[in-house]
Amino acid sequence: MTLTPRAIIGWILASVWLLALDAWAVAQPALLSFGRLGLFVHDNTHHALAMAWAAADALGPDGAFDHAAWAAAREAFAGHVVED
């Protein structure tokens, strides 16, 4: 498969836009973005479920959200690999 310069530029621009949007979402204290669409990834269903479980685990019994635990979980999500 050969990528054209136009396709490469489009991919780069989309990546920059998604990174900016993700940075904005992370900065919103009352917003939690996760899952296939929320993190802009093409993960398998079990990866999306793992994200949901990590989000639930970061929620304390008093309703407080552990942002550090969620940040660590997001770093772990970077290692997800799509499986066919």
N, C-alpha and C positions, 0 to 999 in steps of 0.2 A: 504494500500500500504506500503510495506516495502522497505526501501532504503538499498542497500548494501553498505559496506564500500567503495568499488570502486566508486560507484555513488556519495557518499557524498564527497569523495576526489576530484572527477572530478568537482562537483558543486563548491566546495571551490576554486579550482584552476581557474576555469572559472570566478568566481566572482572577484578574485584578479586581474586577467588579464584585465577584463572589467573596474574595478575601475582605474587601472593604465592607460589604454587607454583613459578613460574619463578625468582623471586629465591632461593628455598630451593635449587633445583636448581643454580643458578649458584654458590652458596656451597659446594657439595660438591666438594672438589678431585679426588676420584676418580670423579666422575660426569659424563658428557657426554650432554646431552640435545639431540637434533637431529632433523630430519625433520618431516614433517607432524604427527605426533602429539606428538613431543617438544617442539616449539616452539608448539604449539596454533594452527597456521595451516592454511589450506585452500589450500596451494600446489599447483602442477602438479608432475608427476613430475620434470621437468627441474630444478625448484627444489629438490626433495628430493635429487636427485643432486648438485646444486651444493653443498648443505650437507654431504653425505657427502665430497665431494672436498675441501672446505675443512677438514673434521675430519681427514682423512688428511694433508693438507698441514701441519697444525699438529702432527702427530706426528713428532718427530725420529728420526733413525736410531738413536739410543741409547735410544729409548723415552720420552724426556722430552716433555712436552706443552707447547706454546707457548700459554699462556693469553691473552697479549696478541693474538696472531694470531687466535685463536678469537673473542675479544671484538670485534675489528675485523670479522671475517666475519659475526658475528651482527648487527652494525649494518648491514652491507650487505644482509642478508636482509630487513630492514624495508622495503626498496624493492621486494621481489618483488610482482608484481601477478598475480592469477589470470587465466589466459587461457582462453577457451572455444574 
